[in-house]
Amino acid sequence: MTQSNISPAASSEQVPLFADSGLHPLILQAIAETGYVSPTPIQAQAMPVILDGRDVMGAAQTGTGKTAAFTLPILHRLMPLASTSTSPARHPVRALMLTPTRELADQVADNVRLYASRTPLRSAVVFGGVDIAPQKAQLRQGCEVLIATPGRLLDHIEQKTVNLSQVGILVLDEADRMLDMGFLPDLERIIRMLPSTRQTLLFSATFSKDIRKLAHSYLNHPVEIEVAARNAAADTVTQIAYPIGGDAKRAAVVHLVKSKGLKQVIVFSNTKIGTARLARALERDGVRAESIHGDKSQADRIKALDAFKAGELEVLVATDVAARGLDVAGVPCVINYDLPYHAEDYVHRIGRTGRAGASGEAISFFAGEEERQLKDIEKLLGRTVPRGTLDLPSVSRERSSSHRSERGSASNRGEGRRYDGYRPVQQPVDEFFTKPYEPSVVPAEGAAATAAGDGKQRAAATRRPVALLLGGKRA
């Protein structure tokens, strides 16, 4: 299958200003209300191609505006079909946007609503983890743009609450994860239900060679747009790695957050249980923290994200479920508590900071066994991640070594601690529990009297009242 490539230097159709993009006036009005004037490089290169109706594979650094790059031209293409009628039949699903995570689906939906706010176009978002009934009601009202996660979309298809027969545009956001083996069966089922004549758009920060080959089976003569070097991290993000292992990692997180006065830091862990444990440990160390992972309900995840966005949390501990599409303005730093198993995930993780041209810092911890993962990351990036040395206070190292034994203590469970150099809070201890066992001594006479009294009590206890039912003939 043939394809075209567009690089920053080669594109002659780049749009200098949104006003010159040819977008519908109502869409331009919504853009102007957001304060944006000029498109980002990925938007400038992708929009003209999408407006022409061609398939696109777009790769750009995270935080460069990929969502708007496909949302704006899609809304423009749907405007001739827009209807002001209240009838749901006049608002069939014409554009389907699939995302791998609930959080990303919700954020894409926010962008669609924002840019379509002045138009009669309707949009809806469906994802798992929440009650399906309100989603059914929304779909019955009709929507031209549907944002969904694959699993919940299939639920609606099986319950016949959505019809995809008029879909003319398919978007796979974070396409590398969408085409991963875990999503592929559901994705193939959905694509078989779509019209064969359609426009397909794939956008992501990373594309492996195998994923590129697989993605091409869904595209028709795609235009490949690559703004930056393949699998590159943003230049606005400063990267550093510290050789730290074990519980010292936790002490290092507390030290960095407190010594630098950091707020809204995202800390990535590889496992769900490790994420939850780390958040609880940070709370005990006096750091306002919460965890977010796949086992949490959608309501709890939204609550944690809202608290993080509002600045109520200092640290959000997350698995890679939050690395895809999580867009929080002003995140100054991300910390890789565990290095990711897949090097591509490193790019997505550190892309949570340094967004929209702002500066950010990406800090990674690695122990001896993680050196190989760090080398894989450096191979993907094409450069070495600088190493550093982090000097922790001596008391923090002592706290780290004793953390395992303290973790099981009921007296410490759930107790918050202030940050004072990681000095543990001394709990009051009753002297009774520190004395050796001393058997009580009873005098012989007293013991005999006690034994006699106990015997009488036992005898009395064995006597039970007996009730008899006597019957006889009636006189």
Secondary structure as a PSIPRED ss2 file (coil, helix, strand):
# PSIPRED VFORMAT (PSIPRED V4.0)

   1 M C   1.000  0.000  0.000
   2 T C   1.000  0.000  0.000
   3 Q C   1.000  0.000  0.000
   4 S E   0.000  0.000  1.000
   5 N E   0.000  0.000  1.000
   6 I E   0.000  0.000  1.000
   7 S C   1.000  0.000  0.000
   8 P C   1.000  0.000  0.000
   9 A C   1.000  0.000  0.000
  10 A C   1.000  0.000  0.000
  11 S C   1.000  0.000  0.000
  12 S C   1.000  0.000  0.000
  13 E C   1.000  0.000  0.000
  14 Q C   1.000  0.000  0.000
  15 V C   1.000  0.000  0.000
  16 P C   1.000  0.000  0.000
  17 L C   1.000  0.000  0.000
  18 F H   0.000  1.000  0.000
  19 A H   0.000  1.000  0.000
  20 D H   0.000  1.000  0.000
  21 S C   1.000  0.000  0.000
  22 G C   1.000  0.000  0.000
  23 L C   1.000  0.000  0.000
  24 H C   1.000  0.000  0.000
  25 P H   0.000  1.000  0.000
  26 L H   0.000  1.000  0.000
  27 I H   0.000  1.000  0.000
  28 L H   0.000  1.000  0.000
  29 Q H   0.000  1.000  0.000
  30 A H   0.000  1.000  0.000
  31 I H   0.000  1.000  0.000
  32 A H   0.000  1.000  0.000
  33 E H   0.000  1.000  0.000
  34 T H   0.000  1.000  0.000
  35 G C   1.000  0.000  0.000
  36 Y C   1.000  0.000  0.000
  37 V C   1.000  0.000  0.000
  38 S C   1.000  0.000  0.000
  39 P C   1.000  0.000  0.000
  40 T C   1.000  0.000  0.000
  41 P H   0.000  1.000  0.000
  42 I H   0.000  1.000  0.000
  43 Q H   0.000  1.000  0.000
  44 A H   0.000  1.000  0.000
  45 Q H   0.000  1.000  0.000
  46 A H   0.000  1.000  0.000
  47 M H   0.000  1.000  0.000
  48 P H   0.000  1.000  0.000
  49 V H   0.000  1.000  0.000
  50 I H   0.000  1.000  0.000
  51 L H   0.000  1.000  0.000
  52 D C   1.000  0.000  0.000
  53 G C   1.000  0.000  0.000
  54 R C   1.000  0.000  0.000
  55 D C   1.000  0.000  0.000
  56 V E   0.000  0.000  1.000
  57 M E   0.000  0.000  1.000
  58 G E   0.000  0.000  1.000
  59 A E   0.000  0.000  1.000
  60 A C   1.000  0.000  0.000
  61 Q C   1.000  0.000  0.000
  62 T C   1.000  0.000  0.000
  63 G C   1.000  0.000  0.000
  64 T C   1.000  0.000  0.000
  65 G C   1.000  0.000  0.000
  66 K H   0.000  1.000  0.000
  67 T H   0.000  1.000  0.000
  68 A H   0.000  1.000  0.000
  69 A H   0.000  1.000  0.000
  70 F H   0.000  1.000  0.000
  71 T H   0.000  1.000  0.000
  72 L H   0.000  1.000  0.000
  73 P H   0.000  1.000  0.000
  74 I H   0.000  1.000  0.000
  75 L H   0.000  1.000  0.000
  76 H H   0.000  1.000  0.000
  77 R H   0.000  1.000  0.000
  78 L H   0.000  1.000  0.000
  79 M H   0.000  1.000  0.000
  80 P H   0.000  1.000  0.000
  81 L H   0.000  1.000  0.000
  82 A C   1.000  0.000  0.000
  83 S C   1.000  0.000  0.000
  84 T C   1.000  0.000  0.000
  85 S C   1.000  0.000  0.000
  86 T C   1.000  0.000  0.000
  87 S C   1.000  0.000  0.000
  88 P H   0.000  1.000  0.000
  89 A H   0.000  1.000  0.000
  90 R H   0.000  1.000  0.000
  91 H C   1.000  0.000  0.000
  92 P C   1.000  0.000  0.000
  93 V C   1.000  0.000  0.000
  94 R C   1.000  0.000  0.000
  95 A E   0.000  0.000  1.000
  96 L E   0.000  0.000  1.000
  97 M E   0.000  0.000  1.000
  98 L E   0.000  0.000  1.000
  99 T C   1.000  0.000  0.000
 100 P C   1.000  0.000  0.000
 101 T C   1.000  0.000  0.000
 102 R H   0.000  1.000  0.000
 103 E H   0.000  1.000  0.000
 104 L H   0.000  1.000  0.000
 105 A H   0.000  1.000  0.000
 106 D H   0.000  1.000  0.000
 107 Q H   0.000  1.000  0.000
 108 V H   0.000  1.000  0.000
 109 A H   0.000  1.000  0.000
 110 D H   0.000  1.000  0.000
 111 N H   0.000  1.000  0.000
 112 V H   0.000  1.000  0.000
 113 R H   0.000  1.000  0.000
 114 L H   0.000  1.000  0.000
 115 Y H   0.000  1.000  0.000
 116 A C   1.000  0.000  0.000
 117 S C   1.000  0.000  0.000
 118 R C   1.000  0.000  0.000
 119 T C   1.000  0.000  0.000
 120 P C   1.000  0.000  0.000
 121 L C   1.000  0.000  0.000
 122 R C   1.000  0.000  0.000
 123 S E   0.000  0.000  1.000
 124 A E   0.000  0.000  1.000
 125 V E   0.000  0.000  1.000
 126 V E   0.000  0.000  1.000
 127 F C   1.000  0.000  0.000
 128 G C   1.000  0.000  0.000
 129 G C   1.000  0.000  0.000
 130 V C   1.000  0.000  0.000
 131 D C   1.000  0.000  0.000
 132 I C   1.000  0.000  0.000
 133 A H   0.000  1.000  0.000
 134 P H   0.000  1.000  0.000
 135 Q H   0.000  1.000  0.000
 136 K H   0.000  1.000  0.000
 137 A H   0.000  1.000  0.000
 138 Q H   0.000  1.000  0.000
 139 L H   0.000  1.000  0.000
 140 R H   0.000  1.000  0.000
 141 Q C   1.000  0.000  0.000
 142 G C   1.000  0.000  0.000
 143 C C   1.000  0.000  0.000
 144 E C   1.000  0.000  0.000
 145 V E   0.000  0.000  1.000
 146 L E   0.000  0.000  1.000
 147 I E   0.000  0.000  1.000
 148 A E   0.000  0.000  1.000
 149 T C   1.000  0.000  0.000
 150 P H   0.000  1.000  0.000
 151 G H   0.000  1.000  0.000
 152 R H   0.000  1.000  0.000
 153 L H   0.000  1.000  0.000
 154 L H   0.000  1.000  0.000
 155 D H   0.000  1.000  0.000
 156 H H   0.000  1.000  0.000
 157 I H   0.000  1.000  0.000
 158 E H   0.000  1.000  0.000
 159 Q C   1.000  0.000  0.000
 160 K C   1.000  0.000  0.000
 161 T C   1.000  0.000  0.000
 162 V C   1.000  0.000  0.000
 163 N C   1.000  0.000  0.000
 164 L C   1.000  0.000  0.000
 165 S C   1.000  0.000  0.000
 166 Q C   1.000  0.000  0.000
 167 V C   1.000  0.000  0.000
 168 G C   1.000  0.000  0.000
 169 I E   0.000  0.000  1.000
 170 L E   0.000  0.000  1.000
 171 V E   0.000  0.000  1.000
 172 L E   0.000  0.000  1.000
 173 D E   0.000  0.000  1.000
 174 E C   1.000  0.000  0.000
 175 A H   0.000  1.000  0.000
 176 D H   0.000  1.000  0.000
 177 R H   0.000  1.000  0.000
 178 M H   0.000  1.000  0.000
 179 L C   1.000  0.000  0.000
 180 D C   1.000  0.000  0.000
 181 M C   1.000  0.000  0.000
 182 G C   1.000  0.000  0.000
 183 F C   1.000  0.000  0.000
 184 L H   0.000  1.000  0.000
 185 P H   0.000  1.000  0.000
 186 D H   0.000  1.000  0.000
 187 L H   0.000  1.000  0.000
 188 E H   0.000  1.000  0.000
 189 R H   0.000  1.000  0.000
 190 I H   0.000  1.000  0.000
 191 I H   0.000  1.000  0.000
 192 R H   0.000  1.000  0.000
 193 M C   1.000  0.000  0.000
 194 L C   1.000  0.000  0.000
 195 P C   1.000  0.000  0.000
 196 S C   1.000  0.000  0.000
 197 T C   1.000  0.000  0.000
 198 R C   1.000  0.000  0.000
 199 Q E   0.000  0.000  1.000
 200 T E   0.000  0.000  1.000
 201 L E   0.000  0.000  1.000
 202 L E   0.000  0.000  1.000
 203 F E   0.000  0.000  1.000
 204 S E   0.000  0.000  1.000
 205 A C   1.000  0.000  0.000
 206 T C   1.000  0.000  0.000
 207 F C   1.000  0.000  0.000
 208 S C   1.000  0.000  0.000
 209 K H   0.000  1.000  0.000
 210 D H   0.000  1.000  0.000
 211 I H   0.000  1.000  0.000
 212 R H   0.000  1.000  0.000
 213 K H   0.000  1.000  0.000
 214 L H   0.000  1.000  0.000
 215 A H   0.000  1.000  0.000
 216 H H   0.000  1.000  0.000
 217 S H   0.000  1.000  0.000
 218 Y H   0.000  1.000  0.000
 219 L C   1.000  0.000  0.000
 220 N C   1.000  0.000  0.000
 221 H C   1.000  0.000  0.000
 222 P C   1.000  0.000  0.000
 223 V E   0.000  0.000  1.000
 224 E E   0.000  0.000  1.000
 225 I E   0.000  0.000  1.000
 226 E E   0.000  0.000  1.000
 227 V C   1.000  0.000  0.000
 228 A C   1.000  0.000  0.000
 229 A C   1.000  0.000  0.000
 230 R C   1.000  0.000  0.000
 231 N C   1.000  0.000  0.000
 232 A C   1.000  0.000  0.000
 233 A C   1.000  0.000  0.000
 234 A C   1.000  0.000  0.000
 235 D C   1.000  0.000  0.000
 236 T C   1.000  0.000  0.000
 237 V E   0.000  0.000  1.000
 238 T E   0.000  0.000  1.000
 239 Q E   0.000  0.000  1.000
 240 I E   0.000  0.000  1.000
 241 A E   0.000  0.000  1.000
 242 Y E   0.000  0.000  1.000
 243 P C   1.000  0.000  0.000
 244 I C   1.000  0.000  0.000
 245 G C   1.000  0.000  0.000
 246 G C   1.000  0.000  0.000
 247 D C   1.000  0.000  0.000
 248 A H   0.000  1.000  0.000
 249 K H   0.000  1.000  0.000
 250 R H   0.000  1.000  0.000
 251 A H   0.000  1.000  0.000
 252 A H   0.000  1.000  0.000
 253 V H   0.000  1.000  0.000
 254 V H   0.000  1.000  0.000
 255 H H   0.000  1.000  0.000
 256 L H   0.000  1.000  0.000
 257 V H   0.000  1.000  0.000
 258 K H   0.000  1.000  0.000
 259 S H   0.000  1.000  0.000
 260 K H   0.000  1.000  0.000
 261 G C   1.000  0.000  0.000
 262 L C   1.000  0.000  0.000
 263 K C   1.000  0.000  0.000
 264 Q C   1.000  0.000  0.000
 265 V E   0.000  0.000  1.000
 266 I E   0.000  0.000  1.000
 267 V E   0.000  0.000  1.000
 268 F E   0.000  0.000  1.000
 269 S C   1.000  0.000  0.000
 270 N C   1.000  0.000  0.000
 271 T C   1.000  0.000  0.000
 272 K H   0.000  1.000  0.000
 273 I H   0.000  1.000  0.000
 274 G H   0.000  1.000  0.000
 275 T H   0.000  1.000  0.000
 276 A H   0.000  1.000  0.000
 277 R H   0.000  1.000  0.000
 278 L H   0.000  1.000  0.000
 279 A H   0.000  1.000  0.000
 280 R H   0.000  1.000  0.000
 281 A H   0.000  1.000  0.000
 282 L H   0.000  1.000  0.000
 283 E H   0.000  1.000  0.000
 284 R H   0.000  1.000  0.000
 285 D C   1.000  0.000  0.000
 286 G C   1.000  0.000  0.000
 287 V C   1.000  0.000  0.000
 288 R C   1.000  0.000  0.000
 289 A E   0.000  0.000  1.000
 290 E E   0.000  0.000  1.000
 291 S E   0.000  0.000  1.000
 292 I E   0.000  0.000  1.000
 293 H C   1.000  0.000  0.000
 294 G C   1.000  0.000  0.000
 295 D C   1.000  0.000  0.000
 296 K C   1.000  0.000  0.000
 297 S C   1.000  0.000  0.000
 298 Q H   0.000  1.000  0.000
 299 A H   0.000  1.000  0.000
 300 D H   0.000  1.000  0.000
 301 R H   0.000  1.000  0.000
 302 I H   0.000  1.000  0.000
 303 K H   0.000  1.000  0.000
 304 A H   0.000  1.000  0.000
 305 L H   0.000  1.000  0.000
 306 D H   0.000  1.000  0.000
 307 A H   0.000  1.000  0.000
 308 F H   0.000  1.000  0.000
 309 K H   0.000  1.000  0.000
 310 A C   1.000  0.000  0.000
 311 G C   1.000  0.000  0.000
 312 E C   1.000  0.000  0.000
 313 L C   1.000  0.000  0.000
 314 E C   1.000  0.000  0.000
 315 V E   0.000  0.000  1.000
 316 L E   0.000  0.000  1.000
 317 V E   0.000  0.000  1.000
 318 A E   0.000  0.000  1.000
 319 T C   1.000  0.000  0.000
 320 D H   0.000  1.000  0.000
 321 V H   0.000  1.000  0.000
 322 A H   0.000  1.000  0.000
 323 A C   1.000  0.000  0.000
 324 R C   1.000  0.000  0.000
 325 G C   1.000  0.000  0.000
 326 L C   1.000  0.000  0.000
 327 D C   1.000  0.000  0.000
 328 V C   1.000  0.000  0.000
 329 A C   1.000  0.000  0.000
 330 G C   1.000  0.000  0.000
 331 V C   1.000  0.000  0.000
 332 P C   1.000  0.000  0.000
 333 C E   0.000  0.000  1.000
 334 V E   0.000  0.000  1.000
 335 I E   0.000  0.000  1.000
 336 N E   0.000  0.000  1.000
 337 Y C   1.000  0.000  0.000
 338 D C   1.000  0.000  0.000
 339 L C   1.000  0.000  0.000
 340 P C   1.000  0.000  0.000
 341 Y C   1.000  0.000  0.000
 342 H C   1.000  0.000  0.000
 343 A H   0.000  1.000  0.000
 344 E H   0.000  1.000  0.000
 345 D H   0.000  1.000  0.000
 346 Y H   0.000  1.000  0.000
 347 V H   0.000  1.000  0.000
 348 H H   0.000  1.000  0.000
 349 R H   0.000  1.000  0.000
 350 I H   0.000  1.000  0.000
 351 G C   1.000  0.000  0.000
 352 R C   1.000  0.000  0.000
 353 T C   1.000  0.000  0.000
 354 G C   1.000  0.000  0.000
 355 R H   0.000  1.000  0.000
 356 A H   0.000  1.000  0.000
 357 G H   0.000  1.000  0.000
 358 A C   1.000  0.000  0.000
 359 S C   1.000  0.000  0.000
 360 G E   0.000  0.000  1.000
 361 E E   0.000  0.000  1.000
 362 A E   0.000  0.000  1.000
 363 I E   0.000  0.000  1.000
 364 S E   0.000  0.000  1.000
 365 F E   0.000  0.000  1.000
 366 F C   1.000  0.000  0.000
 367 A C   1.000  0.000  0.000
 368 G H   0.000  1.000  0.000
 369 E H   0.000  1.000  0.000
 370 E H   0.000  1.000  0.000
 371 E H   0.000  1.000  0.000
 372 R H   0.000  1.000  0.000
 373 Q H   0.000  1.000  0.000
 374 L H   0.000  1.000  0.000
 375 K H   0.000  1.000  0.000
 376 D H   0.000  1.000  0.000
 377 I H   0.000  1.000  0.000
 378 E H   0.000  1.000  0.000
 379 K H   0.000  1.000  0.000
 380 L H   0.000  1.000  0.000
 381 L H   0.000  1.000  0.000
 382 G C   1.000  0.000  0.000
 383 R C   1.000  0.000  0.000
 384 T C   1.000  0.000  0.000
 385 V C   1.000  0.000  0.000
 386 P C   1.000  0.000  0.000
 387 R E   0.000  0.000  1.000
 388 G C   1.000  0.000  0.000
 389 T C   1.000  0.000  0.000
 390 L C   1.000  0.000  0.000
 391 D C   1.000  0.000  0.000
 392 L C   1.000  0.000  0.000
 393 P C   1.000  0.000  0.000
 394 S H   0.000  1.000  0.000
 395 V H   0.000  1.000  0.000
 396 S H   0.000  1.000  0.000
 397 R H   0.000  1.000  0.000
 398 E H   0.000  1.000  0.000
 399 R H   0.000  1.000  0.000
 400 S H   0.000  1.000  0.000
 401 S H   0.000  1.000  0.000
 402 S H   0.000  1.000  0.000
 403 H H   0.000  1.000  0.000
 404 R H   0.000  1.000  0.000
 405 S H   0.000  1.000  0.000
 406 E H   0.000  1.000  0.000
 407 R H   0.000  1.000  0.000
 408 G C   1.000  0.000  0.000
 409 S C   1.000  0.000  0.000
 410 A C   1.000  0.000  0.000
 411 S C   1.000  0.000  0.000
 412 N C   1.000  0.000  0.000
 413 R C   1.000  0.000  0.000
 414 G C   1.000  0.000  0.000
 415 E C   1.000  0.000  0.000
 416 G C   1.000  0.000  0.000
 417 R C   1.000  0.000  0.000
 418 R C   1.000  0.000  0.000
 419 Y C   1.000  0.000  0.000
 420 D C   1.000  0.000  0.000
 421 G C   1.000  0.000  0.000
 422 Y C   1.000  0.000  0.000
 423 R C   1.000  0.000  0.000
 424 P C   1.000  0.000  0.000
 425 V C   1.000  0.000  0.000
 426 Q C   1.000  0.000  0.000
 427 Q C   1.000  0.000  0.000
 428 P C   1.000  0.000  0.000
 429 V C   1.000  0.000  0.000
 430 D C   1.000  0.000  0.000
 431 E H   0.000  1.000  0.000
 432 F H   0.000  1.000  0.000
 433 F H   0.000  1.000  0.000
 434 T C   1.000  0.000  0.000
 435 K C   1.000  0.000  0.000
 436 P C   1.000  0.000  0.000
 437 Y C   1.000  0.000  0.000
 438 E C   1.000  0.000  0.000
 439 P C   1.000  0.000  0.000
 440 S C   1.000  0.000  0.000
 441 V C   1.000  0.000  0.000
 442 V C   1.000  0.000  0.000
 443 P C   1.000  0.000  0.000
 444 A H   0.000  1.000  0.000
 445 E H   0.000  1.000  0.000
 446 G H   0.000  1.000  0.000
 447 A H   0.000  1.000  0.000
 448 A H   0.000  1.000  0.000
 449 A H   0.000  1.000  0.000
 450 T H   0.000  1.000  0.000
 451 A H   0.000  1.000  0.000
 452 A H   0.000  1.000  0.000
 453 G H   0.000  1.000  0.000
 454 D H   0.000  1.000  0.000
 455 G H   0.000  1.000  0.000
 456 K H   0.000  1.000  0.000
 457 Q H   0.000  1.000  0.000
 458 R H   0.000  1.000  0.000
 459 A H   0.000  1.000  0.000
 460 A H   0.000  1.000  0.000
 461 A H   0.000  1.000  0.000
 462 T H   0.000  1.000  0.000
 463 R C   1.000  0.000  0.000
 464 R C   1.000  0.000  0.000
 465 P C   1.000  0.000  0.000
 466 V C   1.000  0.000  0.000
 467 A C   1.000  0.000  0.000
 468 L C   1.000  0.000  0.000
 469 L C   1.000  0.000  0.000
 470 L C   1.000  0.000  0.000
 471 G C   1.000  0.000  0.000
 472 G C   1.000  0.000  0.000
 473 K C   1.000  0.000  0.000
 474 R C   1.000  0.000  0.000
 475 A C   1.000  0.000  0.000
